[in-house]
Amino acid sequence: MPELPEVETIKNDLIHTVVGAEIVDFWSDSPKQVIPDIDTVRRIIIGKKITSAERRAKLMLLQITDNSKQTTKNQNLFLGIHLKMTGRLLLRRKEDPPDVYTHVVFSLQ
């Protein structure tokens, strides 16, 4: 399990790499890791923009916002990510070979 300095480093990396990106797809082969469930999370987060990356203890928090003109107000939500035992979040290109231990994927624009 990663220690707090490693989690802080990952948060700082996320600020520089994914903040500002739009979530265009979501996939998981591990339903127990996605709460409340895969379909609900997928429906809520697709089309949202990542506006910040934060940390609460060892939990990563990505703030996502719906900036569409169809809504009358911006809806701010937080996506919580626990780093589990490996402490890894991978930033990959679509053409990169899959990693056998990947169980959750966020596709970003």
N, CA, C and O of each residue as an XYZ file, in Angstrom:
436
protein
N       0.846     -1.176      0.000
C       0.000      0.000      0.000
C       0.891      1.238      0.000
O       1.851      1.315      0.767
N       0.576      2.203     -0.856
C       1.427      3.398     -0.947
C       1.356      4.239      0.331
O       0.327      4.290      1.005
N       2.447      4.879      0.636
C       2.488      5.794      1.774
C       2.031      7.177      1.314
O       1.923      7.441      0.117
N       1.767      8.051      2.276
C       1.228      9.373      1.966
C       2.069     10.174      0.969
O       1.486     10.812      0.093
N       3.407     10.179      1.049
C       4.180     10.941      0.055
C       3.969     10.444     -1.382
O       3.950     11.242     -2.319
N       3.812      9.123     -1.552
C       3.564      8.590     -2.900
C       2.197      9.022     -3.406
O       2.035      9.338     -4.585
N       1.220      9.035     -2.519
C      -0.128      9.460     -2.913
C      -0.111     10.941     -3.307
O      -0.764     11.339     -4.272
N       0.621     11.735     -2.572
C       0.746     13.167     -2.894
C       1.412     13.354     -4.258
O       1.000     14.216     -5.034
N       2.424     12.562     -4.551
C       3.101     12.625     -5.845
C       2.140     12.266     -6.976
O       2.122     12.932     -8.011
N       1.349     11.224     -6.784
C       0.366     10.825     -7.799
C      -0.645     11.949     -8.015
O      -1.005     12.249     -9.153
N      -1.105     12.571     -6.930
C      -2.043     13.697     -7.043
C      -1.437     14.821     -7.869
O      -2.098     15.370     -8.751
N      -0.192     15.164     -7.592
C       0.473     16.236     -8.341
C       0.617     15.879     -9.810
O       0.463     16.741    -10.675
N       0.912     14.616    -10.103
C       1.001     14.172    -11.497
C      -0.357     14.279    -12.190
O      -0.431     14.687    -13.349
N      -1.426     13.917    -11.491
C      -2.766     14.004    -12.078
C      -3.143     15.450    -12.403
O      -3.802     15.711    -13.409
N      -2.731     16.374    -11.563
C      -3.023     17.790    -11.817
C      -2.439     18.211    -13.164
O      -3.056     18.976    -13.905
N      -1.257     17.712    -13.472
C      -0.579     18.109    -14.715
C      -1.005     17.293    -15.930
O      -0.765     17.712    -17.062
N      -1.634     16.137    -15.719
C      -1.933     15.268    -16.860
C      -3.407     15.130    -17.195
O      -3.749     15.055    -18.375
N      -4.298     15.094    -16.206
C      -5.705     14.817    -16.522
C      -6.661     15.962    -16.216
O      -7.784     15.966    -16.720
N      -6.251     16.928    -15.408
C      -7.143     18.056    -15.129
C      -7.377     18.822    -16.430
O      -6.435     19.197    -17.127
N      -8.631     19.042    -16.734
C      -9.026     19.695    -17.983
C      -9.520     18.717    -19.028
O     -10.106     19.125    -20.031
N      -9.291     17.426    -18.808
C      -9.719     16.410    -19.778
C     -11.185     16.041    -19.558
O     -11.703     16.108    -18.444
N     -11.834     15.652    -20.654
C     -13.216     15.191    -20.586
C     -13.229     13.665    -20.567
O     -12.471     13.020    -21.292
N     -14.091     13.098    -19.737
C     -14.244     11.645    -19.671
C     -15.198     11.236    -20.782
O     -16.354     11.658    -20.803
N     -14.711     10.409    -21.709
C     -15.529     10.017    -22.859
C     -16.003      8.566    -22.778
O     -16.917      8.171    -23.501
N     -15.385      7.771    -21.899
C     -15.835      6.390    -21.746
C     -15.327      5.856    -20.417
O     -14.365      6.370    -19.847
N     -15.990      4.819    -19.938
C     -15.627      4.179    -18.678
C     -15.851      2.687    -18.835
O     -16.865      2.257    -19.383
N     -14.890      1.889    -18.346
C     -14.984      0.438    -18.436
C     -14.446     -0.180    -17.160
O     -13.503      0.342    -16.566
N     -15.032     -1.280    -16.737
C     -14.502     -2.048    -15.622
C     -14.898     -3.501    -15.777
O     -16.002     -3.806    -16.228
N     -13.991     -4.404    -15.398
C     -14.315     -5.822    -15.382
C     -14.448     -6.325    -13.941
O     -14.468     -7.530    -13.692
N     -14.537     -5.395    -13.012
C     -14.581     -5.738    -11.593
C     -15.704     -4.970    -10.903
O     -15.456     -3.928    -10.297
N     -16.935     -5.471    -10.987
C     -18.081     -4.744    -10.444
C     -17.970     -4.428     -8.950
O     -18.525     -3.428     -8.495
N     -17.278     -5.242     -8.196
C     -17.159     -4.992     -6.752
C     -16.315     -3.761     -6.447
O     -16.415     -3.202     -5.355
N     -15.490     -3.333     -7.389
C     -14.636     -2.167     -7.167
C     -15.317     -0.853     -7.526
O     -14.765      0.216     -7.265
N     -16.502     -0.913     -8.118
C     -17.181      0.301     -8.582
C     -18.479      0.473     -7.785
O     -19.360     -0.386     -7.811
N     -18.574      1.601     -7.079
C     -19.738      1.858     -6.237
C     -20.417      3.131     -6.725
O     -19.716      4.124     -6.917
N     -21.743      3.177     -6.942
C     -22.714      2.152     -6.583
C     -22.724      0.967     -7.544
O     -22.860     -0.174     -7.101
N     -22.581      1.209     -8.853
C     -22.452      0.124     -9.823
C     -21.894      0.706    -11.119
O     -21.898      1.921    -11.315
N     -21.419     -0.161    -11.992
C     -20.733      0.279    -13.218
C     -21.645      1.126    -14.098
O     -21.227      2.181    -14.576
N     -22.875      0.688    -14.320
C     -23.778      1.426    -15.214
C     -24.091      2.822    -14.682
O     -24.126      3.783    -15.450
N     -24.317      2.938    -13.385
C     -24.625      4.246    -12.798
C     -23.429      5.183    -12.899
O     -23.574      6.338    -13.299
N     -22.257      4.694    -12.541
C     -21.052      5.527    -12.616
C     -20.801      5.946    -14.061
O     -20.493      7.107    -14.331
N     -20.931      5.016    -14.972
C     -20.717      5.308    -16.395
C     -21.671      6.408    -16.877
O     -21.259      7.347    -17.557
N     -22.935      6.278    -16.517
C     -23.945      7.255    -16.938
C     -23.644      8.641    -16.369
O     -23.834      9.650    -17.049
N     -23.180      8.687    -15.138
C     -22.941      9.973    -14.480
C     -21.682     10.662    -14.984
O     -21.688     11.878    -15.177
N     -20.591      9.910    -15.204
C     -19.304     10.571    -15.462
C     -18.997     10.845    -16.928
O     -18.206     11.740    -17.227
N     -19.603     10.097    -17.851
C     -19.289     10.327    -19.265
C     -19.790     11.714    -19.678
O     -20.934     12.089    -19.419
N     -18.903     12.449    -20.323
C     -19.215     13.807    -20.756
C     -18.820     14.866    -19.748
O     -18.926     16.059    -20.032
N     -18.368     14.453    -18.582
C     -17.947     15.410    -17.561
C     -16.470     15.737    -17.742
O     -15.706     14.957    -18.311
N     -16.090     16.903    -17.247
C     -14.711     17.381    -17.351
C     -14.050     17.289    -15.974
O     -14.659     17.646    -14.966
N     -12.817     16.817    -15.935
C     -12.064     16.760    -14.678
C     -11.535     18.156    -14.395
O     -10.754     18.701    -15.175
N     -11.962     18.734    -13.273
C     -11.596     20.117    -12.979
C     -10.542     20.257    -11.893
O      -9.918     21.311    -11.770
N     -10.332     19.200    -11.098
C      -9.260     19.252    -10.098
C      -8.928     17.844     -9.623
O      -9.721     16.913     -9.764
N      -7.746     17.722     -9.062
C      -7.313     16.472     -8.430
C      -6.897     16.822     -7.009
O      -6.089     17.724     -6.786
N      -7.456     16.103     -6.067
C      -7.171     16.353     -4.658
C      -6.890     15.029     -3.968
O      -7.003     13.955     -4.558
N      -6.523     15.143     -2.705
C      -6.246     13.957     -1.909
C      -6.848     14.138     -0.533
O      -6.731     15.211      0.060
N      -7.486     13.114     -0.024
C      -7.935     13.053      1.370
C      -7.334     11.781      1.932
O      -7.757     10.673      1.601
N      -6.336     11.961      2.791
C      -5.559     10.833      3.298
C      -4.995     10.078      2.093
O      -4.268     10.668      1.294
N      -5.310      8.790      1.944
C      -4.790      8.016      0.812
C      -5.824      7.823     -0.284
O      -5.670      6.945     -1.133
N      -6.863      8.622     -0.277
C      -7.924      8.554     -1.283
C      -7.739      9.689     -2.284
O      -7.650     10.854     -1.898
N      -7.682      9.346     -3.573
C      -7.601     10.365     -4.624
C      -9.017     10.837     -4.938
O      -9.935     10.023     -5.044
N      -9.196     12.129     -5.086
C     -10.490     12.705     -5.435
C     -10.344     13.526     -6.705
O      -9.584     14.493     -6.748
N     -11.077     13.135     -7.734
C     -11.123     13.918     -8.965
C     -12.453     14.647     -8.990
O     -13.512     14.019     -8.968
N     -12.400     15.975     -9.036
C     -13.634     16.745     -9.149
C     -14.035     16.763    -10.610
O     -13.227     17.086    -11.481
N     -15.281     16.418    -10.876
C     -15.787     16.430    -12.248
C     -16.980     17.364    -12.311
O     -17.801     17.416    -11.395
N     -17.061     18.099    -13.412
C     -18.079     19.121    -13.572
C     -18.750     18.983    -14.921
O     -18.102     18.712    -15.932
N     -20.058     19.173    -14.921
C     -20.817     19.180    -16.164
C     -20.956     20.627    -16.600
O     -21.682     21.403    -15.979
N     -20.266     20.986    -17.659
C     -20.305     22.362    -18.154
C     -21.190     22.524    -19.375
O     -21.081     23.516    -20.096
N     -22.068     21.554    -19.615
C     -22.909     21.644    -20.807
C     -23.885     22.801    -20.682
O     -24.299     23.166    -19.582
N     -24.241     23.362    -21.801
C     -25.165     24.487    -21.822
C     -26.607     24.032    -21.568
O     -27.499     24.862    -21.392
N     -26.833     22.718    -21.550
C     -28.178     22.199    -21.330
C     -28.588     22.272    -19.866
O     -29.779     22.245    -19.558
N     -27.612     22.364    -18.955
C     -27.955     22.443    -17.542
C     -27.965     23.897    -17.113
O     -27.216     24.717    -17.644
N     -28.815     24.212    -16.150
C     -28.921     25.591    -15.686
C     -27.831     25.949    -14.694
O     -27.558     27.130    -14.479
N     -27.201     24.950    -14.084
C     -26.107     25.213    -13.162
C     -25.063     24.112    -13.303
O     -25.370     22.992    -13.711
N     -23.831     24.450    -12.962
C     -22.771     23.438    -12.976
C     -22.984     22.481    -11.816
O     -23.266     22.902    -10.694
N     -22.849     21.210    -12.090
C     -22.995     20.206    -11.050
C     -21.614     19.643    -10.731
O     -21.001     18.976    -11.565
N     -21.132     19.913     -9.532
C     -19.817     19.439     -9.121
C     -19.942     18.099     -8.412
O     -20.704     17.960     -7.455
N     -19.200     17.131     -8.882
C     -19.180     15.796     -8.300
C     -17.739     15.410     -8.044
O     -16.825     15.972     -8.648
N     -17.529     14.458     -7.152
C     -16.194     13.953     -6.886
C     -16.151     12.466     -7.168
O     -17.046     11.716     -6.776
N     -15.110     12.055     -7.846
C     -14.868     10.655     -8.155
C     -13.739     10.200     -7.234
O     -12.613     10.685     -7.345
N     -14.036      9.273     -6.327
C     -13.049      8.790     -5.371
C     -12.324      7.571     -5.915
O     -12.955      6.638     -6.410
N     -11.012      7.577     -5.825
C     -10.197      6.465     -6.308
C      -9.256      6.038     -5.188
O      -8.443      6.827     -4.706
N      -9.382      4.779     -4.783
C      -8.464      4.226     -3.792
C      -7.361      3.483     -4.541
O      -7.644      2.731     -5.474
N      -6.127      3.686     -4.146
C      -4.992      3.128     -4.877
C      -4.715      1.661     -4.549
O      -3.809      1.059     -5.124
N      -5.477      1.093     -3.643
C      -5.355     -0.333     -3.276
C      -3.929     -0.666     -2.861
O      -3.219      0.181     -2.320
N      -3.520     -1.887     -3.114
C      -2.203     -2.339     -2.657
C      -1.060     -1.894     -3.581
O       0.064     -1.696     -3.121
N      -1.339     -1.738     -4.861
C      -0.254     -1.424     -5.796
C       0.125      0.049     -5.783
O       1.285      0.390     -6.011
N      -0.837      0.927     -5.519
C      -0.566      2.349     -5.556
C      -0.335      2.867     -6.957
O       0.356      3.869     -7.143
N      -0.907      2.195     -7.949
C      -0.652      2.573     -9.341
C      -1.901      3.092    -10.028
O      -2.981      2.512     -9.920
N      -1.729      4.187    -10.730
C      -2.674      4.669    -11.729
C      -1.852      4.799    -13.003
O      -0.801      5.441    -13.002
N      -2.319      4.200    -14.080
C      -1.552      4.216    -15.323
C      -2.190      5.179    -16.310
O      -3.403      5.152    -16.518
N      -1.382      6.017    -16.909
C      -1.822      6.882    -17.990
C      -1.308      6.251    -19.270
O      -0.101      6.208    -19.507
N      -2.218      5.765    -20.089
C      -1.835      5.003    -21.282
C      -2.504      5.582    -22.523
O      -3.541      6.240    -22.442
N      -1.882      5.320    -23.675
C      -2.507      5.658    -24.959
C      -3.398      4.496    -25.366
O      -3.206      3.364    -24.924
N      -4.354      4.787    -26.197
C      -5.293      3.759    -26.641
C      -4.576      2.604    -27.346
O      -4.991      1.450    -27.235
N      -3.507      2.918    -28.067
C      -2.800      1.883    -28.826
C      -1.801      1.086    -27.984
O      -1.236      0.109    -28.477
N      -1.568      1.475    -26.730
C      -0.660      0.723    -25.861
C      -1.244     -0.654    -25.566
O      -2.464     -0.798    -25.487
N      -0.397     -1.667    -25.402
C      -0.910     -2.997    -25.083
C      -1.585     -3.000    -23.711
O      -1.163     -2.274    -22.811
N      -2.621     -3.808    -23.549
C      -3.318     -3.831    -22.265
C      -2.452     -4.431    -21.163
O      -1.586     -5.269    -21.415
N      -2.701     -3.990    -19.966
C      -2.042     -4.521    -18.782
C      -2.999     -5.528    -18.145
O      -4.175     -5.218    -17.950
N      -2.517     -6.722    -17.819
C      -3.405     -7.779    -17.321
C      -4.026     -7.440    -15.970
O      -5.042     -8.029    -15.599
N      -3.441     -6.512    -15.233
C      -3.969     -6.159    -13.923
C      -4.872     -4.937    -13.957
O      -5.284     -4.459    -12.900
N      -5.189     -4.421    -15.126
C      -6.084     -3.283    -15.245
C      -7.523     -3.749    -15.070
O      -7.974     -4.667    -15.754
N      -8.233     -3.116    -14.158
C      -9.621     -3.492    -13.904
C     -10.601     -2.347    -14.097
O     -11.808     -2.571    -14.190
N     -10.087     -1.112    -14.160
C     -10.935      0.056    -14.366
C     -10.217      0.979    -15.349
O      -9.028      1.257    -15.196
N     -10.953      1.453    -16.362
C     -10.359      2.343    -17.369
C     -11.271      3.548    -17.573
O     -12.477      3.411    -17.777
N     -10.665      4.731    -17.511
C     -11.335      5.985    -17.868
C     -10.721      6.446    -19.173
O      -9.519      6.703    -19.229
N     -11.514      6.556    -20.219
C     -11.024      7.081    -21.500
C     -11.221      8.584    -21.489
O     -12.311      9.076    -21.196
N     -10.150      9.318    -21.812
C     -10.189     10.780    -21.739
C     -10.000     11.393    -23.111
O      -9.311     10.832    -23.963
N     -10.614     12.549    -23.322
C     -10.484     13.312    -24.556
C      -9.330     14.279    -24.393
O      -9.025     15.037    -25.313
